[in-house]
Amino acid sequence: MVAMQVQNLRVYERRGLLRPDRTEGGTRLYSAADIDTLHRIRDLLAEGLNLVGVARVLDLEAENARLRARLGSRPRARGHD
């Protein structure tokens, strides 16, 4: 899994970096995608980014993925021969 302090997980959630599901009792449920995000956060922090920088990188990566998906769903334009 991911070796992180509970208080760090809560900070990431408060900052909007992570949005785990919760049980009816309020227990956090981390999905495989959440674990991937935690690994990415850990790596970015290790590279020297602060949490604002981490948030910006995660936002840009998500936007890039959305644009790629949108472009991938469009028919390709025909080139001129």
Secondary structure, DSSP 8 states (H G I E B T S, - for coil): -----HHHHHHHHHTTS---EE-TT--EE--HHHHHHHHHHHHHHHTT--HHHHHHHHHHHHHHHHHHHHHHTS-------
